[in-house]
Amino acid sequence: MLRAALGSRVRKIDETAINERGIPGIDLMERAGKGLTRAILQRMNESDGDTAVIICGAGNNGGDGYVAARLLKEAGKTEKVFSVIPAEKLKGDAKINYERYISLGGTVVQIEEEEGFFLLENALKGAALAVDSIFGTGISRPVEGKAKRVIEIINNSKKYVLAVDIPSGVGADDGKIYGISVKADKTVTFQLNKAGMCMQPGRSMAGEIEIVDIGLPEDLCREEKGIVYMAEEEDVRSMLPKRDLLMNKGDAGKLLIVAGSKGMAGAAVLAARAAYKSGAGLVKVAAVWEVVQVIQTAVPEATCLILGEDVNTNIKLISKEAENYDAVVAGPGLGRSEAAAEMVEHIIKNIPKPVLLDADGINLISDKTDILKKSTCPLIMTPHPGEMGRLVKMSAKEVNEDRLRIAQSFASEYNVTLVLKGAGSIIACPDGATFINATGNPGMATAGSGDVLSGIAGAFLAAGSSVRDSAVTGVYVHGLSGDLCAAEFGEYGTTASDIAEFAGTALKKLTETK
């Protein structure tokens, strides 16, 4: 499992290592600079260019750049160094390393007037690479002024770009681009990956990520506070429900899906089909007759529980049926009637089986979220940003600007495992553990894709996986299915039906002997 840290957590580790463990900051910077230099030399050896252009800012990020500049000079390599701030504004370890570089005959071009920008553009023309050592993990406001123009020059140069710790302009905690960001081909980061490079759009700006150990205390780095995870293929493989030769359909998991309404049968079809493609042994769809007719044709493997017009009778039927099933999915295409709301509330409060709440199941309780605190069941919720916004009384735009914090806060307050869908879906658990998904592509932004996710994760819940594992593996497999679809049909041609069909192929890929 890949660990990544919030920028605030990394800065706290640094402070503790220096102030309480007695590790000199100058030593940490030297190790960081050495790791950075190795990456620079590797690129220089692979390139036709013979110069590394290093652009430094203030603070430790700039200091790392000065260490690398000094080491390159000592190795007889050609380096050109530029700075976006006057030398007199440098402080601490960064100032020391600037002075060490200057003492070896190094030259730093201070970018203050038009001439400085011109010299940077010219230097990049014959360079092997540009090294972005401008901002580190502490950025919190839009990039402006000289730094903005410098980043524009770097990005427009079309040169290979190596970012130091995190691409300048990317938020280490949220992956946001603060006005403008360096677009790196590779990022050399120190000790721990940064959460902002796991979330979009930051992930797209970081390129290949190399993690360099700079000797921070292991016990500090192992602490869970401020850490997020990215599941890798082997992690997901180990979390999947186990199958054996003697199992029968009941052992493979029995899933009850409460979904569909007049004009919305497709949502129930997609969820049921995805559940079967993900290994469910028995799937029953509880729905009105208009939906049942479609289900029995579109998903012949599924059985059905026919709901009528009386909500109390429907609630009794669902409760009785749930006794024989291992998990429940509620919400896809269910509509927003008062009767549907009563059914969802009953499921949350009274059915003691694992429940996945999706789509209308979420919308129906968005104005009465306190009922979640009365839940008798382990609960997964899978909102997209619009649905999340309804839950927390924000716009989808506001949710997307603070995805990680909002997901973690909601999961903790309401004791649910929350999947905030979108690029780099976030899985936030009530105990604080947080996962960011690495699979998926823009082609999955299509109607019905979320219904497919509910079926996949629901199948894993029914097969006995924990709520956490079902959420993590469900999101990963869903994204992998979408990636396989895009490889086959292209992103423009991917549909939710395709994603459901490819769930089995995705699981085959994951479970093949390595």
C-alpha positions as a printed Julia matrix, in Angstrom:
514×3 Matrix{Float64}:
   0.0     0.0     0.0
   1.57    3.29   -1.07
   1.62    5.87    1.72
   1.33    9.58    1.03
   1.36   12.42    3.5
  -0.34   15.76    3.75
   2.13   18.62    3.43
   1.29   19.71    6.95
   2.21   16.25    8.22
   5.56   16.24    6.39
   6.44   19.65    7.79
   5.62   18.42   11.3
   7.87   15.38   10.83
  10.7    17.66    9.7
  10.21   19.97   12.69
  10.17   17.06   15.16
  13.25   15.44   13.6
  15.19   18.7    13.8
  13.97   20.18   17.07
  13.36   17.07   19.18
  15.51   14.32   17.63
  18.57   16.47   17.01
  18.91   15.79   13.28
  20.42   18.92   11.7
  18.23   20.39    8.98
  21.33   21.04    6.89
  21.99   17.26    6.85
  18.46   16.51    5.69
  18.83   19.09    2.93
  22.14   17.58    1.83
  20.6    14.11    1.54
  17.67   15.52   -0.39
  20.04   17.35   -2.71
  22.07   14.2    -3.3
  18.97   12.22   -4.24
  17.89   15.03   -6.54
  21.34   15.15   -8.14
  21.26   11.43   -8.94
  17.99   11.95  -10.82
  19.42   14.98  -12.66
  22.54   13.06  -13.72
  20.45   10.15  -14.94
  18.43   12.46  -17.14
  21.57   14.25  -18.39
  23.07   10.91  -19.39
  19.93   10.09  -21.38
  19.68   13.48  -23.09
  21.45   15.22  -25.96
  21.63   18.38  -23.88
  24.57   19.04  -21.58
  23.12   21.54  -19.12
  20.83   21.36  -16.12
  18.87   24.57  -15.63
  17.86   24.87  -11.97
  15.25   27.44  -10.95
  15.24   28.13   -7.22
  12.85   29.82   -4.85
  13.04   30.52   -1.16
  12.9    28.02    1.68
  13.96   24.41    1.73
  12.82   23.72   -1.82
  15.21   26.34   -3.15
  17.88   25.04   -0.8
  17.6    21.56   -2.3
  18.2    23.13   -5.7
  21.36   24.88   -4.49
  22.71   21.61   -3.06
  22.16   19.93   -6.43
  23.81   22.85   -8.25
  26.89   22.57   -6.04
  27.12   18.79   -6.47
  26.77   19.08  -10.25
  29.57   21.65  -10.34
  31.75   19.39   -8.19
  31.06   16.55  -10.64
  32.19   18.69  -13.58
  28.72   19.03  -15.09
  27.27   22.21  -16.56
  24.58   23.88  -14.48
  22.82   27.2   -14.82
  20.99   28.51  -11.79
  18.21   31.08  -11.66
  16.38   32.5    -8.66
  12.95   34.1    -8.4
  13.89   35.93   -5.2
  16.83   38.21   -4.28
  19.7    36.43   -2.52
  19.41   38.66    0.55
  15.96   37.18    1.25
  17.31   33.66    1.67
  17.41   32.33    5.21
  18.65   29.36    7.22
  19.84   26.21    5.47
  18.83   27.5     2.03
  21.1    30.55    2.51
  23.98   28.33    3.66
  23.71   26.15    0.57
  23.42   29.18   -1.69
  26.68   30.51   -0.21
  28.38   27.12   -0.59
  27.48   27.08   -4.26
  28.68   30.66   -4.79
  31.98   29.86   -3.0
  32.74   27.25   -5.69
  32.4    29.87   -8.4
  28.72   29.31   -9.04
  26.6    32.05  -10.56
  22.93   32.7    -9.83
  20.87   34.85  -12.16
  18.38   36.85  -10.11
  15.22   37.16  -12.2
  14.06   40.69  -11.58
  13.86   42.46  -14.91
  12.95   41.43  -18.46
  16.54   40.41  -19.1
  16.27   37.63  -16.51
  13.3    36.04  -18.25
  15.12   36.32  -21.58
  18.22   34.59  -20.16
  16.09   31.79  -18.7
  14.38   31.16  -22.03
  17.74   31.02  -23.81
  19.28   28.72  -21.18
  16.43   26.25  -21.55
  16.85   25.99  -25.32
  20.0    23.91  -25.05
  19.31   22.24  -21.73
  19.0    18.57  -20.9
  16.32   19.44  -18.38
  14.74   22.1   -16.22
  14.74   21.56  -12.46
  11.76   23.1   -10.66
  12.95   24.07   -7.19
  10.67   27.08   -6.73
   7.92   26.19   -4.23
   7.59   23.28   -1.83
   4.68   21.78    0.09
   3.54   24.96    1.83
   1.82   26.8    -1.02
  -1.59   28.17   -0.02
  -2.34   31.05   -2.39
  -2.3    31.56   -6.17
   1.08   31.85   -7.87
   1.59   35.39   -9.09
   4.22   37.81  -10.39
   7.67   36.58  -11.37
   7.05   33.02  -10.26
   3.98   32.75  -12.47
   5.88   33.94  -15.52
   8.81   31.63  -14.76
   6.47   28.64  -14.58
   4.95   29.66  -17.9
   8.45   29.76  -19.43
   9.29   26.32  -18.02
   6.07   24.77  -19.33
   6.41   26.43  -22.74
  10.02   25.32  -23.14
   8.93   21.75  -24.0
  11.97   20.54  -22.07
  12.06   17.59  -19.7
  11.07   18.94  -16.29
  12.17   17.48  -12.97
  10.21   18.84   -9.98
  11.66   18.92   -6.47
   9.39   17.38   -3.81
   6.17   18.54   -5.56
   5.54   20.5    -8.76
   5.47   24.2    -7.93
   1.9    25.43   -7.76
   0.36   22.1    -6.65
  -1.16   21.93   -3.18
   0.41   19.15   -1.14
  -2.79   18.57    0.86
  -5.44   18.77   -1.85
  -3.87   18.4    -5.3
  -5.27   21.78   -6.33
  -3.43   23.97   -8.8
  -2.96   27.37   -7.23
  -3.37   29.51  -10.31
  -0.67   27.8   -12.36
   1.56   24.76  -11.88
   4.73   23.31  -13.3
   3.96   20.31  -15.54
   6.68   17.85  -14.56
   7.89   14.75  -16.34
   9.24   13.43  -13.05
   9.04   14.5    -9.42
  11.7    13.58   -6.88
   9.99   13.7    -3.52
  11.46   13.06   -0.1
  10.71   10.31    2.43
   6.97   10.13    1.75
   4.85   10.73   -1.32
   2.65   13.81   -1.0
  -1.15   13.51   -0.92
  -1.52   16.26   -3.5
   0.28   14.11   -6.05
  -2.26   11.33   -5.52
  -5.28   13.54   -6.24
  -6.26   15.23   -9.46
  -5.27   17.56  -10.94
  -2.0    17.38   -8.99
  -1.45   13.78  -10.02
  -1.41   14.75  -13.69
   1.2    17.44  -13.04
   3.7    15.24  -11.17
   4.69   12.75  -13.87
   6.76    9.8   -12.66
   7.31    9.93   -8.91
  10.56    8.86   -7.24
  10.7     8.75   -3.45
  14.12    9.43   -1.9
  14.84    8.35    1.68
  16.54   11.24    3.48
  16.78    9.56    6.87
  13.81   10.95    8.75
  12.97    8.8    11.82
  10.94    5.75   10.83
   8.64    5.94   13.84
   7.56    9.46   12.89
   6.9     8.41    9.31
   4.86    5.39   10.42
   2.37    7.47   12.39
  -1.05    7.45   10.74
  -2.06   11.06   11.32
  -2.03   13.01    8.07
  -1.45    9.89    5.93
  -3.47    8.71    2.94
  -3.04    5.49    0.98
  -3.11    4.4    -2.62
  -3.94    0.72   -3.14
  -1.74   -1.05   -5.67
  -2.67   -4.1    -7.7
  -1.22   -6.57   -5.2
  -3.08   -4.85   -2.33
  -6.41   -5.14   -4.13
  -5.71   -8.76   -5.02
  -5.19   -9.6    -1.35
  -8.45   -7.84   -0.36
 -10.71   -9.6    -2.86
 -13.17  -12.22   -1.55
 -11.62  -15.67   -1.64
 -13.12  -18.44   -3.76
 -12.57  -22.18   -3.4
 -13.46  -25.35   -5.27
 -16.19  -26.45   -2.84
 -18.18  -23.22   -2.73
 -21.73  -22.92   -4.02
 -23.73  -19.91   -5.16
 -24.77  -19.15   -1.6
 -21.15  -19.06   -0.5
 -20.28  -16.58   -3.28
 -22.48  -13.92   -1.72
 -26.19  -13.07   -1.8
 -26.96   -9.46   -2.64
 -30.32   -7.7    -2.37
 -30.6    -4.61   -4.57
 -33.39   -2.11   -3.87
 -33.38   -0.03   -7.03
 -35.23    1.27  -10.06
 -38.49    3.1   -10.57
 -40.74    3.99  -13.48
 -38.48    5.21  -16.28
 -35.32    4.26  -14.33
 -35.07    0.5   -14.81
 -31.61    0.84  -16.34
 -29.99    1.74  -13.02
 -31.2    -1.53  -11.47
 -30.08   -3.48  -14.55
 -26.57   -2.02  -14.42
 -26.16   -2.65  -10.69
 -27.4    -6.24  -10.93
 -25.3    -7.03  -14.0
 -22.17   -5.55  -12.43
 -22.75   -7.54   -9.24
 -22.92  -10.8   -11.19
 -19.86   -9.87  -13.23
 -18.05   -9.26   -9.93
 -18.7   -12.72   -8.55
 -22.0   -12.48   -6.68
 -23.64  -15.88   -6.36
 -27.24  -14.66   -6.0
 -28.68  -11.26   -6.82
 -32.28  -10.3    -6.1
 -33.71   -6.96   -7.22
 -36.54   -5.47   -5.17
 -38.49   -3.19   -7.49
 -41.87   -2.26   -8.9
 -43.37   -4.43  -11.64
 -42.33   -2.08  -14.46
 -38.68   -2.56  -13.47
 -39.01   -6.28  -12.77
 -40.16   -6.91  -16.34
 -36.98   -5.31  -17.65
 -34.72   -7.07  -15.14
 -35.99  -10.52  -16.04
 -35.05   -9.92  -19.66
 -31.87   -7.86  -19.28
 -30.37   -9.84  -16.37
 -31.91  -13.33  -16.55
 -29.64  -14.57  -13.76
 -31.29  -12.2   -11.26
 -34.4   -13.0    -9.26
 -36.89  -10.34   -8.27
 -38.98   -9.18   -5.34
 -42.02   -7.35   -6.69
 -42.93   -4.21   -4.77
 -46.4    -2.73   -4.83
 -47.97    0.63   -4.07
 -48.27    0.28   -0.29
 -45.04    1.43    1.33
 -45.6    -0.42    4.61
 -46.07   -3.7     2.78
 -42.94   -3.01    0.76
 -40.93   -2.34    3.89
 -42.08   -5.64    5.42
 -41.19   -7.51    2.21
 -37.71   -5.96    2.06
 -37.04   -6.62    5.75
 -38.1   -10.25    5.45
 -36.06  -10.79    2.29
 -32.96   -9.13    3.75
 -32.83  -11.81    6.43
 -31.74  -14.27    3.75
 -29.19  -11.99    2.07
 -25.66  -10.99    3.03
 -25.72   -7.32    1.98
 -28.02   -4.67    0.55
 -27.55   -2.03   -2.12
 -30.16    0.74   -1.99
 -30.72    3.71   -4.22
 -29.81    3.37   -7.91
 -32.69    4.83   -9.93
 -35.01    4.58   -6.94
 -36.59    7.99   -7.49
 -37.33   10.62   -4.88
 -40.85    9.8    -3.78
 -41.89    9.85   -0.14
 -42.41    6.09   -0.29
 -38.84    5.59   -1.53
 -37.56    7.8     1.28
 -39.39    5.71    3.87
 -37.89    2.51    2.47
 -34.35    3.92    2.55
 -34.79    5.19    6.11
 -36.06    1.8     7.21
 -33.11    0.03    5.61
 -30.64    2.34    7.34
 -32.28    2.07   10.77
 -33.47   -1.52   10.88
 -31.56   -3.9     8.59
 -28.43   -5.14   10.38
 -26.63   -6.24    7.21
 -23.91   -4.28    5.39
 -25.59   -1.63    3.25
 -24.32    0.39    0.3
 -26.23    3.61   -0.26
 -25.98    5.2    -3.7
 -27.62    7.81   -5.94
 -31.25    8.43   -4.89
 -30.59    6.51   -1.7
 -28.26    9.39   -0.79
 -30.47   12.16   -2.15
 -33.45   10.92   -0.16
 -31.7    11.42    3.18
 -29.7    14.54    2.29
 -31.97   16.76    4.41
 -32.01   14.39    7.37
 -28.48   13.07    7.69
 -28.89   12.53   11.43
 -30.66    9.24   10.68
 -27.23    7.93    9.67
 -26.27    8.11   13.33
 -29.13    5.71   14.08
 -27.91    3.11   11.62
 -27.8    -0.51   12.74
 -25.66   -1.53    9.77
 -22.1    -1.08    8.49
 -22.67    1.56    5.81
 -20.95    2.6     2.57
 -22.09    5.77    0.82
 -20.98    6.55   -2.74
 -21.89   10.16   -3.62
 -20.64   12.1    -6.61
 -19.72   15.76   -5.86
 -23.27   16.99   -6.49
 -24.76   14.43   -4.08
 -22.0    15.17   -1.57
 -22.89   18.82   -1.85
 -26.5    18.09   -0.96
 -25.35   16.19    2.12
 -23.13   19.01    3.39
 -25.08   21.98    1.98
 -22.43   23.06   -0.49
 -22.18   23.32   -4.25
 -20.41   20.61   -6.22
 -17.71   23.17   -7.02
 -17.11   23.85   -3.33
 -16.91   20.11   -2.65
 -14.34   19.61   -5.38
 -12.22   22.41   -3.96
 -11.9    20.6    -0.61
 -12.58   16.95   -1.4
 -10.29   15.28    1.09
 -11.27   17.26    4.16
 -15.0    17.09    3.39
 -14.92   13.32    2.84
 -12.9    12.67    5.99
 -15.07   14.96    8.11
 -18.34   13.39    6.95
 -17.09    9.81    7.4
 -15.94   10.58   10.92
 -19.05   12.48   12.01
 -21.57    9.96   10.67
 -19.58    6.73   11.17
 -19.81    5.72    7.51
 -17.32    4.66    4.87
 -17.64    7.4     2.29
 -16.64    7.07   -1.36
 -16.45   10.54   -2.91
 -16.49    9.75   -6.6
 -14.56   11.59   -9.27
 -11.05   11.66  -10.67
  -9.0    10.02   -7.93
 -12.03    8.84   -5.94
 -11.54    9.24   -2.19
 -12.47    6.47    0.22
 -12.72    7.92    3.74
 -13.27    5.57    6.67
 -14.77    6.55   10.03
 -11.54    5.7    11.87
  -9.65    8.28    9.8
  -8.02    5.9     7.33
  -8.23    7.37    3.83
  -7.55    5.88    0.41
  -7.22    7.57   -2.98
  -7.96    5.49   -6.05
  -5.47    5.33   -8.91
  -7.58    3.67  -11.62
 -10.14    5.15  -13.99
 -10.28    7.68  -16.81
 -12.48   10.52  -18.16
 -14.44    8.07  -20.31
 -16.16    6.9   -17.13
 -17.96   10.25  -16.83
 -21.05    8.69  -18.35
 -24.61    7.98  -17.22
 -24.93    4.81  -15.15
 -21.26    4.48  -14.21
 -22.09    4.97  -10.53
 -24.76    2.26  -10.67
 -22.09   -0.13  -11.87
 -19.85    0.8    -8.95
 -22.65    0.04   -6.49
 -23.07   -3.43   -8.0
 -19.34   -4.21   -7.93
 -18.77   -3.06   -4.35
 -22.08   -4.63   -3.29
 -20.94   -7.99   -4.61
 -17.79   -7.81   -2.5
 -19.81   -6.83    0.57
 -22.11   -9.8     0.03
 -19.15  -12.14   -0.37
 -17.93  -11.26    3.1
 -15.33   -8.56    2.53
 -15.17   -5.85    5.16
 -16.78   -2.5     4.49
 -13.36   -0.92    4.02
 -12.06   -3.61    1.68
 -15.31   -3.63   -0.31
 -15.1     0.11   -0.85
 -11.4     0.13   -1.78
 -11.58   -2.9    -4.07
 -14.93   -1.87   -5.53
 -13.62    1.54   -6.58
 -10.36    0.07   -7.88
 -12.05   -2.67   -9.92
 -14.62   -0.2   -11.23
 -11.82    2.1   -12.42
  -9.82   -0.78  -13.89
 -12.92   -1.93  -15.77
 -13.22    1.57  -17.18
  -9.56    1.55  -18.18
 -10.01   -1.75  -20.01
 -13.07   -0.31  -21.77
 -11.15    2.77  -22.83
  -8.36    0.59  -24.2
 -10.92   -1.35  -26.24
 -13.38    1.35  -27.31
 -11.67    4.63  -26.49
 -12.77    7.08  -23.81
 -15.45    8.6   -26.04
 -17.0     5.21  -26.73
 -17.11    3.88  -23.17
 -20.57    3.28  -21.69
 -21.74    2.08  -18.29
 -22.88   -1.2   -19.85
 -19.35   -1.71  -21.14
 -17.88   -1.0   -17.7
 -20.2    -3.6   -16.13
 -19.26   -6.18  -18.76
 -15.54   -5.57  -18.23
 -15.73   -6.06  -14.45
 -15.16   -9.77  -14.94
 -12.17   -9.1   -17.19
 -10.73   -6.71  -14.62
 -11.05   -9.34  -11.91
  -9.47  -11.94  -14.19
  -6.51   -9.6   -14.68
  -6.19   -9.06  -10.93
  -6.42  -12.73   -9.98
  -4.23  -14.26  -12.65
  -1.14  -15.93  -11.19
   1.76  -13.49  -11.13
